[in-house]
Amino acid sequence: MEPVVLSVSGLVSDTNAESSLGKVADFDMVMLHQLPFHLLTTSTSWTNGTPVFKGILLTDLLAKVKAKGRHIRVTALNMYSAEIDIKTIERYPIILAYEMNGKAMAIRDKGPLWIVYPVSDFPELDQPKYLSRMVWQVKSIEVF
């Protein structure tokens, strides 16, 4: 297994590792690339123009780990975190992006993983309560 880039913990039943949080689903980048990918072209407050993001739908990730919660807490490398309601994830095609404009994202460029909302397709998402949940440098997701 390559280095772990994402740990999913909490109310999940398909796990592959143990940590101080209990049973977790750890993913390396190869494992994430094996899941169905989704392309999302959207503007953000932190990028120029309308970049094309490639990643996995949060709904697919949660299905993969057999999540049973009502919310997730996404935490970044710098410990910033945000909560996202599962109903929002089911309503909008929110992705966990691992590429922007065809290139892997380095830590200094908001990578390696970034929660990206489809703001251009759904203008109602272009407000602070949603934008604050577009966590970059994602390291973990807790389902609760």
C-alpha contacts under 8 A as a table, 3 or more apart, distances in Angstrom:
res1	aa1	res2	aa2	distance
1	M	4	V	7.91
1	M	28	D	6.95
2	E	28	D	5.58
2	E	29	M	7.36
2	E	30	V	7.45
3	P	28	D	5.67
3	P	29	M	7.87
4	V	7	S	7.33
4	V	26	D	6.19
4	V	27	F	5.45
4	V	28	D	4.41
4	V	29	M	7.46
5	V	26	D	7.69
5	V	27	F	6.06
5	V	28	D	5.19
5	V	29	M	6.47
5	V	112	P	7.60
5	V	139	K	6.09
6	L	26	D	5.82
6	L	27	F	5.20
6	L	28	D	6.75
6	L	138	V	7.25
6	L	139	K	4.95
6	L	140	S	5.23
6	L	141	I	7.55
7	S	24	V	6.37
7	S	25	A	5.65
7	S	26	D	4.44
7	S	27	F	6.33
7	S	139	K	6.63
7	S	140	S	4.73
7	S	141	I	6.34
8	V	12	V	7.74
8	V	24	V	5.58
8	V	25	A	5.02
8	V	26	D	6.35
8	V	65	V	7.82
8	V	140	S	5.78
8	V	141	I	4.77
8	V	142	E	5.69
8	V	143	V	7.40
9	S	12	V	6.36
9	S	21	L	6.89
9	S	22	G	7.57
9	S	23	K	6.79
9	S	24	V	4.65
9	S	25	A	6.48
9	S	140	S	7.80
9	S	141	I	6.38
9	S	142	E	4.75
9	S	143	V	6.17
10	G	21	L	7.65
10	G	23	K	7.94
10	G	24	V	7.42
10	G	142	E	5.21
10	G	143	V	4.74
10	G	144	F	5.88
11	L	67	A	5.66
11	L	68	K	5.50
11	L	69	G	5.80
11	L	142	E	7.76
11	L	143	V	5.24
11	L	144	F	5.69
12	V	15	T	7.09
12	V	24	V	7.53
12	V	25	A	7.92
12	V	65	V	5.61
12	V	66	K	5.41
12	V	67	A	4.34
12	V	68	K	6.30
12	V	143	V	6.97
13	S	65	V	6.20
13	S	66	K	5.46
13	S	67	A	6.69
14	D	25	A	6.75
14	D	64	K	7.24
14	D	65	V	4.62
14	D	66	K	5.75
15	T	23	K	6.08
15	T	24	V	5.07
15	T	25	A	4.24
15	T	26	D	7.45
15	T	65	V	6.68
16	N	23	K	7.34
16	N	24	V	6.30
16	N	25	A	5.19
16	N	26	D	6.45
17	A	23	K	5.81
17	A	24	V	5.31
17	A	25	A	6.15
17	A	26	D	6.49
18	E	21	L	7.45
18	E	22	G	5.39
18	E	23	K	4.47
18	E	24	V	5.73
19	S	22	G	5.16
19	S	23	K	6.36
19	S	24	V	6.82
21	L	24	V	7.35
25	A	65	V	6.73
27	F	30	V	7.89
27	F	31	M	5.73
27	F	32	L	6.42
28	D	31	M	5.39
28	D	32	L	6.49
29	M	32	L	5.07
29	M	33	H	6.17
30	V	33	H	5.12
30	V	34	Q	6.42
31	M	34	Q	5.16
31	M	35	L	7.02
32	L	35	L	5.54
32	L	56	I	7.60
33	H	36	P	7.52
33	H	37	F	7.33
35	L	56	I	6.86
35	L	60	D	7.88
36	P	56	I	6.37
36	P	60	D	7.78
37	F	54	K	6.59
37	F	55	G	5.21
37	F	56	I	4.81
37	F	57	L	7.28
38	H	54	K	5.74
38	H	55	G	5.48
38	H	56	I	5.61
38	H	57	L	6.53
38	H	95	I	7.44
39	L	52	V	6.62
39	L	53	F	5.64
39	L	54	K	4.65
39	L	55	G	6.70
40	L	52	V	5.60
40	L	53	F	5.07
40	L	54	K	6.44
40	L	95	I	7.88
40	L	118	P	6.86
41	T	50	T	6.06
41	T	51	P	5.69
41	T	52	V	4.31
41	T	53	F	6.15
41	T	118	P	7.56
41	T	120	S	7.66
42	T	50	T	4.99
42	T	51	P	6.08
42	T	52	V	6.75
42	T	53	F	7.87
42	T	118	P	5.88
42	T	119	V	6.06
42	T	120	S	4.96
42	T	121	D	7.36
43	S	47	T	6.89
43	S	48	N	7.43
43	S	49	G	6.09
43	S	50	T	4.31
43	S	51	P	6.50
43	S	119	V	6.68
43	S	120	S	5.98
44	T	47	T	5.54
44	T	48	N	7.73
44	T	50	T	7.44
44	T	119	V	7.21
47	T	50	T	7.55
47	T	51	P	7.39
48	N	51	P	7.40
51	P	100	M	6.46
51	P	101	N	5.83
52	V	100	M	5.68
52	V	101	N	4.99
52	V	102	G	7.55
53	F	97	A	5.95
53	F	98	Y	7.50
53	F	99	E	5.62
53	F	100	M	4.52
53	F	101	N	6.26
53	F	102	G	7.70
54	K	95	I	7.99
54	K	97	A	5.31
54	K	98	Y	6.09
54	K	99	E	5.03
54	K	100	M	6.39
54	K	102	G	7.56
55	G	95	I	5.85
55	G	96	L	5.30
55	G	97	A	3.92
55	G	98	Y	5.29
55	G	99	E	6.70
56	I	60	D	6.72
56	I	61	L	6.88
56	I	95	I	5.28
56	I	96	L	5.32
56	I	97	A	6.49
57	L	60	D	5.22
57	L	61	L	6.48
57	L	93	P	6.28
57	L	94	I	5.79
57	L	95	I	4.28
57	L	96	L	6.25
58	L	61	L	5.01
58	L	62	L	6.08
58	L	89	I	6.59
58	L	93	P	7.67
58	L	94	I	6.00
58	L	95	I	5.43
58	L	96	L	6.26
59	T	62	L	5.20
59	T	63	A	6.11
59	T	89	I	6.44
59	T	90	E	6.46
60	D	63	A	5.03
60	D	64	K	6.09
61	L	64	K	5.06
61	L	65	V	6.55
62	L	65	V	5.39
62	L	66	K	6.01
62	L	67	A	5.20
63	A	66	K	4.83
63	A	67	A	6.21
64	K	67	A	7.83
67	A	143	V	6.73
68	K	143	V	7.48
68	K	144	F	7.65
69	G	72	I	7.45
69	G	86	I	7.53
69	G	143	V	5.49
69	G	144	F	4.59
70	R	85	D	6.21
70	R	86	I	5.23
70	R	87	K	7.58
70	R	143	V	7.49
70	R	144	F	6.06
71	H	83	E	6.68
71	H	84	I	5.63
71	H	85	D	4.42
71	H	86	I	5.07
71	H	143	V	5.98
71	H	144	F	5.43
72	I	83	E	5.58
72	I	84	I	5.36
72	I	85	D	6.54
72	I	86	I	7.01
72	I	141	I	6.36
72	I	142	E	5.38
72	I	143	V	4.48
72	I	144	F	6.03
73	R	81	S	6.52
73	R	82	A	5.57
73	R	83	E	4.37
73	R	84	I	6.44
73	R	141	I	5.54
73	R	142	E	5.06
73	R	143	V	6.59
73	R	144	F	7.90
74	V	81	S	5.34
74	V	82	A	5.44
74	V	83	E	6.33
74	V	84	I	7.79
74	V	135	V	7.00
74	V	138	V	6.83
74	V	139	K	7.84
74	V	140	S	5.95
74	V	141	I	4.56
74	V	142	E	6.60
75	T	79	M	5.72
75	T	80	Y	5.70
75	T	81	S	4.23
75	T	82	A	6.79
75	T	135	V	7.38
75	T	138	V	5.77
75	T	139	K	6.00
75	T	140	S	5.30
75	T	141	I	6.30
76	A	79	M	5.03
76	A	80	Y	5.30
76	A	81	S	6.21
76	A	135	V	6.63
76	A	136	W	6.34
76	A	137	Q	5.07
76	A	138	V	4.19
76	A	139	K	5.24
76	A	140	S	6.95
77	L	80	Y	7.43
77	L	137	Q	5.66
77	L	138	V	6.21
77	L	139	K	5.68
78	N	137	Q	7.92
80	Y	135	V	7.77
81	S	133	R	7.97
81	S	135	V	7.18
82	A	132	S	7.25
82	A	133	R	5.31
82	A	135	V	7.13
83	E	133	R	6.91
84	I	88	T	7.02
84	I	89	I	7.43
84	I	133	R	6.95
85	D	88	T	5.38
85	D	89	I	6.68
86	I	89	I	4.94
86	I	90	E	6.18
87	K	90	E	5.06
87	K	91	R	6.11
88	T	91	R	5.03
88	T	92	Y	6.14
89	I	92	Y	5.58
89	I	93	P	6.88
89	I	94	I	6.22
90	E	93	P	7.40
92	Y	117	Y	7.75
92	Y	118	P	7.39
93	P	117	Y	7.25
93	P	118	P	6.69
94	I	115	I	7.07
94	I	116	V	5.87
94	I	117	Y	4.84
94	I	118	P	6.35
95	I	114	W	7.98
95	I	115	I	5.78
95	I	116	V	5.40
95	I	117	Y	6.74
96	L	113	L	6.22
96	L	114	W	5.51
96	L	115	I	4.64
96	L	116	V	6.38
97	A	100	M	7.51
97	A	113	L	5.48
97	A	114	W	5.08
97	A	115	I	6.19
97	A	116	V	6.60
98	Y	104	A	5.90
98	Y	105	M	6.29
98	Y	111	G	6.87
98	Y	112	P	5.81
98	Y	113	L	4.95
98	Y	114	W	6.76
99	E	102	G	5.79
99	E	103	K	5.06
99	E	104	A	4.35
99	E	105	M	5.60
100	M	103	K	5.43
100	M	104	A	6.51
100	M	105	M	6.49
104	A	111	G	7.58
104	A	112	P	6.98
105	M	108	R	7.98
105	M	109	D	5.68
105	M	110	K	6.47
105	M	111	G	4.39
105	M	112	P	5.06
105	M	113	L	7.31
106	A	109	D	5.08
106	A	110	K	6.58
106	A	111	G	4.78
106	A	112	P	5.47
107	I	110	K	5.33
107	I	111	G	4.41
107	I	112	P	5.62
107	I	137	Q	6.23
108	R	111	G	6.91
110	K	113	L	7.14
110	K	114	W	6.50
110	K	136	W	5.02
110	K	137	Q	5.25
111	G	114	W	6.03
111	G	136	W	6.26
111	G	137	Q	4.81
111	G	138	V	7.42
112	P	136	W	7.98
112	P	137	Q	5.81
112	P	138	V	7.26
113	L	136	W	6.16
113	L	137	Q	5.37
113	L	138	V	5.19
113	L	139	K	7.60
114	W	134	M	6.96
114	W	135	V	5.84
114	W	136	W	4.10
114	W	137	Q	5.92
114	W	138	V	5.93
115	I	133	R	7.53
115	I	134	M	4.88
115	I	135	V	5.30
115	I	136	W	6.18
115	I	138	V	7.54
116	V	134	M	5.50
116	V	135	V	7.77
117	Y	125	L	7.43
117	Y	130	Y	7.95
117	Y	131	L	7.84
117	Y	134	M	6.68
118	P	121	D	5.56
118	P	122	F	6.17
118	P	125	L	7.58
119	V	122	F	5.13
119	V	123	P	5.56
119	V	124	E	7.57
119	V	125	L	5.43
119	V	126	D	5.71
120	S	123	P	5.98
122	F	125	L	5.83
122	F	126	D	7.76
123	P	126	D	5.39
124	E	127	Q	6.99
125	L	130	Y	5.79
125	L	131	L	7.33
126	D	130	Y	6.87
126	D	131	L	6.59
127	Q	130	Y	5.77
127	Q	131	L	6.04
128	P	131	L	4.93
128	P	132	S	5.78
129	K	132	S	5.67
129	K	133	R	7.08
130	Y	133	R	5.31
130	Y	134	M	7.09
131	L	134	M	5.40
132	S	135	V	7.12
135	V	138	V	6.39
